Amino acid sequence: MITLIYIAIAGLLYMLFNEMEDESVKNRWTWGTWYLNTSESWKNKYDLDSEGKLKPYRTKWYHFGIHPSYAERFPYSTTLFVFVTDGEHLFQFLKNIAILAGFLIIGWQVAAAWLVGSKAGSFIKELIKKIQ
């Protein structure tokens, strides 16, 4: 019974973070607009010059063949640490944590399988974007 309650809480958190992500994408936050609303938060990901324009990307040793479109504001700000740059990605990260927690309650093998599948899907999505 306790397990079901924990899974229900994970589901509730997932839906809460899903709604918050939608608010960020639609720029409906009335506070924290520099971070939560997507229309301005892209500036947190990329390095800007003195005029506020995007700097071109320069090859970095830590990208291992996957290159962002423009210079990053800090290492991995467009990939691994994108969740600290804006509300949309933060809420996506928290949604995934809620799903992972729900699967972890069921069993670590289920959580590991979901994590591997999720990361494989993310990799394939990025690969398809590069091919197009």
N, C-alpha and C positions, 0 to 999 in steps of 0.2 A: 504493500500500500504506500509506504514512504517513497519507494522508487517511482511510482506513478505521480506522486505529488511533485517530486523533483523534475520529472520529465515535463509535467504541465507547466511548471515555473520556467523551464528552459524554452518551451513553446511560447509562453507569454512574452518573455524577453525578446525572442526572435521577432514577434509581431510588433512589439514596441519599437525596436530598432529599425524595423522595416518602414514603419510610418515616419520615423524621424529622418531616415534616409530620403524618403519622398519629399519631405519638407525642405531638405537641403537642396535637392535637385531642382525643385520648383522655386527656390529662392524666397521661401515664405517665412523665414525666421526674422523676427523683429529685433532681436538682440544677438550679439555675437556675429554680425554680418561679415566681418573680416575673415572668419573661420568657417562658419556654418553654411553660408550661402555660396553655392558653386560659382556664381558669376564673377566673384572677386578672388576666391580662394586659390585659383590656379597660380596666382603670383607667389604662393607659399611653396610651390613645387619647383619652380624654375628660377634661375639666376637672371636678374634684370640689370641692364646697364644704367648709367646715370639719367638717361632719358625715359626710363621705364620700359624699354624694349627688350625683347628676349635675346639673350646671348646665344650664339651658335654653339652647338655641341663640339667638344674636343674629346678625343679618345681618352678613356680612363682605363687603368689596368684592372679595375674591379668589375667591369661590366661583362666580361666573358662573351663577347660577340653580340650582345643585345644592347643597342644604343638608343638612348632617348632622342626625341626630336630636337631638344634644345639643352643647353647647359643646366645641370641640376643645381638647386640652391644649396643642398648639402648631399653627401654621398647617399645614394639609394633613395632620394626623395621622390623619385618617380616610379619606384618599384617596391622594394622591401618595406620601406618606411613611409609609403604614401598615406597610410592611415593617420599620420600626425600632421598632414598638410591641409586637410579639409574635412568638413563634416560628413560629406557623402561617403568618403572612404573610411572614416572612423566608424560610422554606423554599419557599413558593410562588414568591417572587421569584427565588430561586436556581434552582428548577426551570425557570422561564422563561428565565433566563440560559443554562442548560445546553442547552435546546432551541435558543435563538437561536444559540449558539456552534456547535452541530452544523449548523444550516442555513447559517451564515456560512462554514463550511468548504466546503460545497458551492458556494456562490456568494452574493454580496451581494444579488442580486435575489431569491433564494429567501428569505433572511433578512428582507428588506424586506417581501416579500409576507406572510410569516408574522406579522411585527410589526403590519402594518396590519390583517390579519384578526383577530389576537388583541385589539388595542385596540378594534376595532369590536365584537367580541363582548362585551367588558367593558362598553362603553358601552350596548349593547342590554340586557344583563343588568340594569344599574343603572336604565335607563329603565323596564323592565318592573316592577322592584321598586317604583318610584315610582308607577306607574299602579295597581298592585293595592291 
